[in-house]
């Protein structure tokens, strides 16, 4: 078996909330160019991620796709 190669998405974002038990909210900004006006715009999206690590609001984290932990939690924190 080959190790180290996964087809799962990884995203970097900022922790918005850590008030839930074992779950955090991560805001991911994705810049893209507007098709007509050519201005660069940040598209923001909130992801729920599972974690066992001590993470505070404002920390930058990397999250990866994983198995569903609940209805909304389908990501896991890889590193802080």
Order of alpha helices (4+ residues) and beta strands (2+ residues): beta-beta-beta-beta-beta
